[in-house]
Amino acid sequence: MRSSIATDLPRRLNKFFWYVIISVIILYSFKISRVDVFSFISGFSYSWSLIKEMFPPNFSHFDKIIILTFETISIGFWGTVIGIIISFPLGLLSSRNLFQGLPYIISRGIINFLRAVPDIMFAMLFVIAFGLGPIPGILALSLSTVGLLGKFYSEAIESVDRKPVEALESTGSRKTGIIRYAIIPQVFPLFMGYNFYLLDHNIRVAMVLGLVGAGGLGLELYNEMRSFNYQRVSALLIIVCIVITLIDRISTKMSKDIIEGEFLSGKNKVINLFLISIIGLISVISLFFIPVDFQEIISGVPRIFEFITGLFPPNLSGIDRYLYLVIETVSMGITGTVIAIFLSIPLGVLSARNILHSRIVNSLSREIINFLRAMPELIFALIFVSAVGLGPFAGVLAIALHTVGFLGKFYAEAIENIDKKPVEAIESTGARFIQKVRYAVLPQIIPLFNSYNLYLLDRNIRASTVMGVVGAGGIGFELIMSMKVLDYQRTLTIILLILITIVIVDYISHYLRKRVV
């Protein structure tokens, strides 16, 4: 008895130590992010009056909205396609079970760099080089897609079943043969799921790249808000929500059928062919909204090299301020994620059809989640800056609400895929709804929830780097301003700090994921 207590004590102390550390980090993050409940409450009345001013929506410039909407979809679509093409070889080269040495180090470094640099900064660079329009947006999304998909692809490849690989290696097969016959068949469904997720994500991001002149609806939305034309703002937001919701439904349906092996089979065949036709039609129509001027592109290439050479040497003056802003940025990501977790749990439970058998509640919860996921963080940030003022708190609220759209969906899907037997056993005893969730649902989903939370934390810290573009805290404002005033040496210093931060967050996230999932 004593020996078991003695052996169990270090484990309990270690667990208690981690709880204390995490609690201190969360409390400090709330402090740095300047979370102010009273400010939120006082700003709520202003937010409500702002929302009332948005109605009725003004669709008087509907033709312009439609053109900008198609331009936005075109930017997201072709940015994703180009990103997929580049990501596949990089994902292979950055997989430890396929390549080692210099190819692995270089490809992994490229992926980490592209993930660390905010997509809006890439957009600014390409606007400087190639001028205003959708081309800078496509190029920016292509690079940021490579950073995300390259990581997803490499992780999927590193997780494959080794037996088919070893079987082909024993026959003396070349690397290309192993990739073709042992790797791709295992990862193809997962890759397609990632591709559809990035398409959905990139169309959302394309909405805000217009803030720096990279085409699409973003610039129009920003200008209307600055001009206080809130009825036109609401018209734009309605179009944004409809487009994102449709894209989300299509990508979810396609990726689900592919992952489950039901694509183009049985009852799904007609629906899948119809959705493929829609995607094909979008790809063709979108070409008309991308004016490609090869002379402008060629003349812009030297400006990119001028930018790169202008980065060196980095300007380290003001490094103390930048370090504080990096801490503020990380704190915003942590605080926004924590708030989102608490808001997402009830929404996820209410959205799960196997737990709460009410079609009205399920549908209402899902539509709330879809709306929050459809609205980009920067759009929320613009609204909250008006409500609670400039600073990190506005960014935290924007990140929290947008994250609820993801976590609520992930939680609901996780709950719907649990083993039904424990739930049925608890129900047979006449247990209440709360008891059913506490004893039959939570024990099954906690590991998966932790995985989702860590993934969104990683993502939200990156998202925090651009909140400053609209005055919502973090290092984003300094990054964008350094580019606007052509102080590229200062830009490099900020990029390096962000890159180091992302690498550290990646390592910690990977370590925690292995321990708690």
C-alpha positions as CSV (number, residue, x, y, z in Angstrom):
1,M,0.0,0.0,0.0
2,R,2.7,2.4,1.0
3,S,4.9,1.5,-1.9
4,S,2.0,2.2,-4.4
5,I,1.5,5.6,-2.7
6,A,5.2,6.3,-2.9
7,T,5.4,5.5,-6.6
8,D,2.2,7.4,-7.3
9,L,3.3,10.6,-5.5
10,P,5.9,11.8,-8.1
11,R,3.3,11.5,-10.8
12,R,0.7,13.5,-8.9
13,L,3.3,16.1,-8.0
14,N,4.3,16.4,-11.6
15,K,0.7,16.7,-12.7
16,F,0.1,19.4,-10.0
17,F,3.2,21.2,-11.1
18,W,1.9,21.4,-14.7
19,Y,-1.5,22.6,-13.5
20,V,0.1,25.4,-11.6
21,I,2.4,26.4,-14.5
22,I,-0.5,26.4,-17.0
23,S,-2.8,28.4,-14.6
24,V,-0.1,31.0,-14.0
25,I,0.5,31.4,-17.8
26,I,-3.3,31.8,-18.4
27,L,-3.7,34.4,-15.6
28,Y,-0.7,36.3,-16.8
29,S,-2.0,36.2,-20.4
30,F,-5.4,37.6,-19.3
31,K,-3.5,40.5,-17.5
32,I,-1.2,41.3,-20.5
33,S,-4.3,41.1,-22.9
34,R,-6.0,43.7,-20.7
35,V,-9.2,41.8,-20.4
36,D,-11.7,44.2,-19.0
37,V,-15.2,42.9,-18.3
38,F,-16.5,46.4,-17.4
39,S,-15.1,47.7,-20.7
40,F,-16.9,44.9,-22.5
41,I,-20.2,45.7,-20.7
42,S,-20.0,49.4,-21.4
43,G,-19.1,48.7,-25.0
44,F,-22.0,46.3,-25.4
45,S,-24.5,49.1,-25.7
46,Y,-22.4,50.8,-28.4
47,S,-22.1,47.5,-30.2
48,W,-25.8,47.0,-30.1
49,S,-26.5,50.5,-31.5
50,L,-23.9,49.8,-34.2
51,I,-25.7,46.6,-35.1
52,K,-29.1,48.4,-35.2
53,E,-27.5,51.0,-37.6
54,M,-26.7,48.1,-40.0
55,F,-30.3,47.5,-40.8
56,P,-31.9,47.4,-43.2
57,P,-28.9,46.3,-45.4
58,N,-28.2,48.5,-48.4
59,F,-27.7,46.4,-51.5
60,S,-27.8,49.4,-53.9
61,H,-24.3,48.5,-55.2
62,F,-25.2,44.8,-55.6
63,D,-23.4,44.4,-58.9
64,K,-20.1,45.6,-57.4
65,I,-20.5,43.3,-54.5
66,I,-21.0,40.3,-56.8
67,I,-17.9,41.2,-58.9
68,L,-15.8,41.5,-55.7
69,T,-17.3,38.3,-54.3
70,F,-16.2,36.3,-57.4
71,E,-12.8,38.0,-57.2
72,T,-12.5,36.9,-53.6
73,I,-13.4,33.3,-54.4
74,S,-10.9,33.4,-57.3
75,I,-8.1,34.6,-55.1
76,G,-8.9,31.8,-52.5
77,F,-9.4,29.1,-55.1
78,W,-6.2,29.7,-57.2
79,G,-4.1,30.4,-54.1
80,T,-5.1,27.0,-52.8
81,V,-4.5,25.2,-56.1
82,I,-1.0,26.7,-56.5
83,G,-0.2,26.0,-52.8
84,I,-1.3,22.3,-53.1
85,I,1.0,21.8,-56.1
86,I,4.0,23.3,-54.2
87,S,3.2,21.6,-50.9
88,F,3.2,18.0,-52.1
89,P,7.0,17.8,-52.9
90,L,7.8,19.9,-49.8
91,G,5.7,17.7,-47.6
92,L,7.5,14.6,-48.9
93,L,10.9,16.1,-48.4
94,S,10.1,17.3,-44.8
95,S,9.0,13.8,-43.7
96,R,11.5,12.2,-41.3
97,N,10.5,8.6,-42.4
98,L,11.4,9.4,-46.1
99,F,14.2,11.9,-46.1
100,Q,17.0,12.9,-43.8
101,G,19.9,15.3,-43.8
102,L,20.0,18.5,-45.9
103,P,16.8,18.0,-48.0
104,Y,14.8,17.5,-44.8
105,I,16.4,20.5,-43.0
106,I,15.9,22.9,-45.9
107,S,12.3,21.8,-46.7
108,R,11.3,21.9,-43.0
109,G,12.9,25.4,-42.6
110,I,11.0,26.7,-45.7
111,I,7.7,25.4,-44.2
112,N,8.4,26.9,-40.8
113,F,9.3,30.2,-42.3
114,L,6.2,30.4,-44.5
115,R,4.0,29.5,-41.5
116,A,5.6,32.1,-39.3
117,V,5.1,35.1,-41.7
118,P,1.5,36.4,-41.7
119,D,-0.3,36.1,-45.1
120,I,-1.2,39.7,-45.0
121,M,2.5,40.6,-44.9
122,F,3.1,38.5,-48.0
123,A,0.2,40.3,-49.6
124,M,1.8,43.7,-48.8
125,L,5.1,42.6,-50.3
126,F,3.4,41.5,-53.5
127,V,1.3,44.7,-53.7
128,I,4.6,46.6,-53.5
129,A,6.0,44.5,-56.3
130,F,3.1,44.0,-58.6
131,G,0.6,46.7,-57.7
132,L,-3.0,46.5,-56.5
133,G,-5.3,43.6,-57.5
134,P,-5.9,39.9,-57.1
135,I,-2.5,38.6,-58.2
136,P,-0.8,39.7,-54.9
137,G,-3.6,38.0,-53.0
138,I,-3.2,34.7,-54.9
139,L,0.6,34.7,-54.5
140,A,0.3,35.5,-50.8
141,L,-2.2,32.7,-50.2
142,S,-0.1,30.3,-52.2
143,L,2.9,30.8,-49.9
144,S,0.8,30.7,-46.6
145,T,-0.9,27.5,-47.9
146,V,2.5,25.9,-48.5
147,G,3.4,26.7,-44.8
148,L,0.2,25.0,-43.5
149,L,-0.3,22.2,-46.0
150,G,3.4,21.3,-46.0
151,K,3.2,20.7,-42.2
152,F,-0.1,18.8,-42.5
153,Y,1.3,16.6,-45.3
154,S,4.5,15.8,-43.6
155,E,2.7,14.8,-40.3
156,A,0.3,12.6,-42.3
157,I,3.2,10.9,-44.1
158,E,5.1,10.4,-40.8
159,S,2.1,8.7,-39.3
160,V,1.6,6.0,-42.1
161,D,1.6,2.3,-41.4
162,R,5.3,1.2,-41.8
163,K,4.5,-2.3,-43.0
164,P,3.7,-1.6,-46.6
165,V,6.8,0.7,-46.8
166,E,9.1,-2.0,-45.3
167,A,7.6,-4.6,-47.7
168,L,8.5,-2.5,-50.7
169,E,11.9,-1.6,-49.3
170,S,12.7,-5.3,-48.9
171,T,12.1,-5.8,-52.6
172,G,14.7,-3.1,-53.4
173,S,12.1,-0.6,-54.7
174,R,13.2,3.0,-55.3
175,K,12.0,5.9,-53.3
176,T,9.5,7.0,-56.0
177,G,8.0,3.5,-56.0
178,I,7.6,3.5,-52.3
179,I,5.9,6.9,-52.4
180,R,3.6,5.8,-55.2
181,Y,2.5,2.4,-53.9
182,A,3.0,2.5,-50.1
183,I,2.6,6.2,-49.0
184,I,0.1,7.9,-51.3
185,P,-2.7,5.2,-51.0
186,Q,-2.6,5.7,-47.2
187,V,-2.5,9.5,-47.1
188,F,-4.6,10.4,-50.1
189,P,-8.0,10.6,-48.3
190,L,-6.4,12.7,-45.5
191,F,-4.7,15.0,-48.0
192,M,-8.0,15.7,-49.8
193,G,-9.5,16.5,-46.4
194,Y,-6.7,19.0,-45.8
195,N,-7.1,20.5,-49.3
196,F,-10.8,21.2,-48.8
197,Y,-10.1,22.6,-45.4
198,L,-7.5,25.0,-46.8
199,L,-9.9,26.0,-49.7
200,D,-12.5,27.0,-47.1
201,H,-9.8,28.7,-45.0
202,N,-8.2,30.6,-47.9
203,I,-11.5,32.0,-49.2
204,R,-12.1,33.4,-45.7
205,V,-8.6,34.9,-45.6
206,A,-9.0,36.4,-49.1
207,M,-11.8,38.5,-47.6
208,V,-9.3,40.4,-45.5
209,L,-6.3,40.6,-47.8
210,G,-8.1,43.5,-49.6
211,L,-7.3,45.6,-46.5
212,V,-3.8,46.0,-48.0
213,G,-5.0,46.3,-51.6
214,A,-4.7,42.6,-52.6
215,G,-8.1,42.4,-54.2
216,G,-11.5,41.0,-53.1
217,L,-14.1,42.3,-50.7
218,G,-11.8,43.3,-47.9
219,L,-10.9,46.8,-49.0
220,E,-14.5,47.6,-49.8
221,L,-15.6,46.4,-46.4
222,Y,-12.9,48.4,-44.6
223,N,-13.7,51.6,-46.6
224,E,-17.4,51.3,-45.8
225,M,-16.7,50.9,-42.1
226,R,-14.4,53.9,-42.0
227,S,-17.1,55.9,-43.8
228,F,-19.7,54.7,-41.3
229,N,-21.9,53.3,-44.1
230,Y,-23.0,50.5,-41.8
231,Q,-26.0,49.5,-43.9
232,R,-23.6,48.7,-46.8
233,V,-21.3,46.9,-44.3
234,S,-24.2,44.6,-43.3
235,A,-24.9,43.9,-47.0
236,L,-21.3,42.9,-47.5
237,L,-21.3,40.8,-44.3
238,I,-24.5,39.0,-45.4
239,I,-22.8,38.1,-48.8
240,V,-19.6,37.0,-47.0
241,C,-21.6,34.7,-44.7
242,I,-23.6,33.2,-47.5
243,V,-20.5,32.5,-49.6
244,I,-18.4,31.1,-46.7
245,T,-21.3,28.9,-45.5
246,L,-21.8,27.4,-49.0
247,I,-18.1,26.8,-49.5
248,D,-18.0,25.2,-46.0
249,R,-20.9,22.9,-46.7
250,I,-19.4,21.8,-50.1
251,S,-15.9,21.2,-48.7
252,T,-17.2,19.4,-45.6
253,K,-19.4,17.1,-47.7
254,M,-16.6,16.3,-50.2
255,S,-13.9,15.7,-47.6
256,K,-16.2,13.5,-45.5
257,D,-17.1,11.3,-48.4
258,I,-13.4,11.0,-49.5
259,I,-12.2,10.2,-46.0
260,E,-14.9,7.6,-45.4
261,G,-14.3,6.0,-48.8
262,E,-17.9,6.8,-50.0
263,F,-16.8,9.3,-52.7
264,L,-18.7,8.7,-56.1
265,S,-20.3,5.5,-54.6
266,G,-23.9,4.6,-54.2
267,K,-26.3,7.4,-53.2
268,N,-23.4,9.9,-53.0
269,K,-22.5,9.6,-56.7
270,V,-25.0,12.2,-58.1
271,I,-24.3,14.7,-55.3
272,N,-20.5,14.3,-55.6
273,L,-20.7,14.8,-59.4
274,F,-22.8,17.9,-58.9
275,L,-20.3,19.3,-56.4
276,I,-17.4,18.5,-58.7
277,S,-19.2,20.4,-61.5
278,I,-19.7,23.4,-59.2
279,I,-16.0,23.4,-58.3
280,G,-15.1,23.1,-62.0
281,L,-17.4,25.9,-62.9
282,I,-15.9,28.1,-60.2
283,S,-12.4,27.4,-61.5
284,V,-13.4,28.4,-65.0
285,I,-15.4,31.5,-64.1
286,S,-12.7,32.6,-61.6
287,L,-10.2,33.0,-64.5
288,F,-12.2,36.0,-65.8
289,F,-11.7,37.8,-62.5
290,I,-7.8,37.4,-62.5
291,P,-6.3,40.0,-64.9
292,V,-2.8,38.6,-65.5
293,D,-0.4,41.2,-66.8
294,F,2.9,39.3,-67.5
295,Q,4.8,42.5,-68.2
296,E,3.8,43.9,-64.8
297,I,4.8,40.6,-63.1
298,I,8.2,40.6,-64.8
299,S,8.8,44.2,-64.0
300,G,7.8,43.6,-60.4
301,V,10.3,40.7,-59.8
302,P,13.3,43.1,-59.3
303,R,11.3,45.0,-56.6
304,I,11.0,41.7,-54.6
305,F,14.8,41.3,-54.7
306,E,15.2,45.0,-53.7
307,F,12.9,44.2,-50.7
308,I,14.9,41.1,-49.8
309,T,18.3,42.9,-50.0
310,G,16.8,45.8,-48.0
311,L,16.1,43.5,-45.1
312,F,19.7,43.1,-44.1
313,P,21.2,43.8,-41.6
314,P,18.3,43.6,-39.1
315,N,17.7,46.8,-37.1
316,L,17.8,45.7,-33.4
317,S,16.9,49.2,-32.0
318,G,13.6,49.0,-30.1
319,I,14.0,45.2,-29.5
320,D,12.7,45.6,-26.0
321,R,9.4,47.0,-27.2
322,Y,9.1,44.3,-29.9
323,L,9.7,41.6,-27.3
324,Y,6.9,43.0,-25.2
325,L,4.6,43.0,-28.2
326,V,5.5,39.4,-29.0
327,I,4.5,38.5,-25.4
328,E,1.3,40.5,-25.9
329,T,0.7,38.6,-29.2
330,V,1.1,35.2,-27.6
331,S,-1.0,36.3,-24.6
332,M,-3.8,37.3,-27.0
333,G,-3.7,33.8,-28.6
334,I,-3.8,32.0,-25.2
335,T,-6.6,34.2,-23.8
336,G,-8.7,34.0,-26.9
337,T,-8.4,30.2,-27.0
338,V,-9.3,29.8,-23.3
339,I,-12.4,32.0,-23.6
340,A,-13.3,30.1,-26.8
341,I,-13.0,26.7,-25.0
342,F,-15.5,27.7,-22.3
343,L,-17.9,29.1,-24.9
344,S,-17.5,26.1,-27.3
345,I,-18.3,23.3,-24.9
346,P,-22.0,24.2,-24.4
347,L,-22.4,25.0,-28.1
348,G,-20.7,21.7,-29.1
349,V,-22.9,19.7,-26.8
350,L,-26.1,21.4,-27.9
351,S,-25.1,20.8,-31.6
352,A,-24.5,17.1,-31.1
353,R,-27.6,15.2,-32.3
354,N,-26.9,12.1,-30.3
355,I,-26.9,13.9,-27.0
356,L,-29.7,16.4,-27.2
357,H,-32.6,15.2,-29.3
358,S,-34.0,18.6,-30.3
359,R,-33.9,19.5,-34.0
360,I,-34.5,23.2,-33.2
361,V,-31.8,23.5,-30.6
362,N,-29.3,21.4,-32.8
363,S,-30.0,23.5,-35.9
364,L,-29.8,26.9,-34.0
365,S,-26.5,25.9,-32.3
366,R,-25.0,24.8,-35.6
367,E,-26.0,28.0,-37.4
368,I,-24.4,30.1,-34.6
369,I,-21.2,28.0,-35.0
370,N,-21.3,28.4,-38.8
371,F,-21.8,32.1,-38.6
372,L,-18.8,32.5,-36.2
373,R,-16.6,30.4,-38.4
374,A,-17.6,32.3,-41.5
375,M,-16.6,35.7,-40.2
376,P,-12.8,36.3,-40.4
377,E,-11.1,37.4,-37.2
378,L,-10.1,40.8,-38.7
379,I,-13.7,41.6,-39.5
380,F,-14.7,40.8,-35.8
381,A,-11.6,42.9,-34.7
382,L,-12.9,45.9,-36.7
383,I,-16.2,45.7,-34.9
384,F,-14.7,45.2,-31.4
385,V,-12.2,48.0,-31.9
386,S,-15.3,50.2,-32.4
387,A,-16.9,48.7,-29.3
388,V,-14.1,48.4,-26.7
389,G,-11.5,50.6,-28.2
390,L,-8.0,50.0,-29.5
391,G,-5.8,47.4,-27.9
392,P,-5.3,43.7,-27.3
393,F,-8.7,43.1,-25.7
394,A,-10.5,43.8,-29.0
395,G,-8.2,41.2,-30.7
396,V,-8.9,38.7,-27.9
397,L,-12.6,39.0,-28.4
398,A,-12.3,38.6,-32.2
399,I,-10.1,35.5,-31.9
400,A,-12.4,34.0,-29.2
401,L,-15.5,34.3,-31.3
402,H,-14.0,33.0,-34.5
403,T,-12.4,30.1,-32.6
404,V,-15.8,29.1,-31.2
405,G,-16.8,28.6,-34.8
406,F,-14.1,26.0,-35.2
407,L,-14.1,24.4,-31.7
408,G,-17.9,24.2,-31.6
409,K,-17.9,22.2,-34.9
410,F,-15.0,20.0,-33.8
411,Y,-16.5,19.3,-30.4
412,A,-19.9,18.4,-31.9
413,E,-18.3,16.0,-34.4
414,A,-16.3,14.4,-31.7
415,I,-19.3,13.9,-29.5
416,E,-21.4,12.5,-32.4
417,N,-18.6,9.8,-33.0
418,I,-18.5,8.5,-29.4
419,D,-19.4,5.0,-28.4
420,K,-23.2,5.0,-27.8
421,K,-23.2,2.1,-25.3
422,P,-22.1,4.1,-22.2
423,V,-24.7,6.9,-23.1
424,E,-27.5,4.3,-23.4
425,A,-26.5,2.7,-20.2
426,I,-26.6,6.0,-18.3
427,E,-29.9,6.9,-20.0
428,S,-31.5,3.6,-18.9
429,T,-31.0,4.7,-15.2
430,G,-33.0,7.8,-15.8
431,A,-30.0,10.1,-15.4
432,R,-30.3,13.8,-16.1
433,F,-28.8,15.5,-19.2
434,I,-25.9,17.0,-17.2
435,Q,-25.1,13.5,-15.6
436,K,-25.2,11.9,-19.0
437,V,-22.6,14.4,-20.3
438,R,-20.4,14.2,-17.2
439,Y,-20.2,10.4,-16.9
440,A,-20.8,9.0,-20.4
441,V,-19.6,11.7,-22.8
442,L,-16.6,13.6,-21.3
443,P,-14.4,10.6,-20.5
444,Q,-14.5,9.6,-24.2
445,I,-13.9,13.0,-25.7
446,I,-11.4,14.7,-23.4
447,P,-8.2,13.4,-25.3
448,L,-9.7,14.6,-28.6
449,F,-10.8,17.9,-27.1
450,N,-7.2,18.5,-25.8
451,S,-5.9,17.8,-29.3
452,Y,-8.3,20.3,-30.9
453,N,-7.5,22.9,-28.2
454,L,-3.8,22.7,-28.7
455,Y,-4.2,22.9,-32.5
456,L,-6.4,26.0,-32.2
457,L,-4.0,27.6,-29.7
458,D,-1.1,27.1,-32.2
459,R,-3.3,28.7,-34.9
460,N,-4.6,31.5,-32.8
461,I,-1.1,32.7,-31.8
462,R,-0.3,33.1,-35.5
463,A,-3.7,34.9,-36.0
464,S,-2.7,37.3,-33.2
465,T,0.2,38.5,-35.2
466,V,-2.1,40.4,-37.7
467,M,-4.7,41.8,-35.2
468,G,-2.6,45.0,-35.0
469,V,-3.4,45.8,-38.6
470,V,-6.8,47.2,-37.5
471,G,-5.5,48.4,-34.0
472,A,-6.5,45.2,-32.1
473,G,-3.2,44.7,-30.3
474,G,-0.1,42.6,-30.8
475,I,3.0,43.0,-33.0
476,G,1.0,43.2,-36.3
477,F,0.8,47.0,-36.3
478,E,4.6,47.4,-36.0
479,L,5.1,44.8,-38.7
480,I,2.8,46.4,-41.2
481,M,4.0,50.0,-40.4
482,S,7.6,49.0,-40.9
483,M,6.7,47.9,-44.4
484,K,4.6,50.9,-45.2
485,V,7.5,53.3,-44.2
486,L,10.0,51.1,-46.1
487,D,12.0,50.3,-42.9
488,Y,12.7,46.8,-44.1
489,Q,15.5,46.2,-41.6
490,R,13.0,46.7,-38.8
491,T,10.6,44.3,-40.7
492,L,13.3,41.6,-40.6
493,T,13.8,42.0,-36.9
494,I,10.0,41.6,-36.3
495,I,9.8,38.6,-38.7
496,L,12.7,36.8,-36.9
497,L,11.0,37.4,-33.5
498,I,7.8,36.0,-34.8
499,L,9.6,33.0,-36.4
500,I,11.4,32.2,-33.1
501,T,8.1,32.5,-31.3
502,I,6.3,30.1,-33.7
503,V,9.1,27.5,-33.5
504,I,9.0,27.6,-29.7
505,V,5.1,27.4,-29.7
506,D,5.3,24.5,-32.2
507,Y,7.7,22.6,-29.9
508,I,5.7,23.2,-26.8
509,S,2.4,22.3,-28.6
510,H,4.0,19.1,-29.9
511,Y,5.3,18.2,-26.5
512,L,2.0,18.8,-24.8
513,R,0.1,17.0,-27.5
514,K,2.1,13.8,-26.8
515,R,1.6,14.1,-23.1
516,V,-2.2,14.8,-22.9
517,V,-3.6,13.3,-26.1
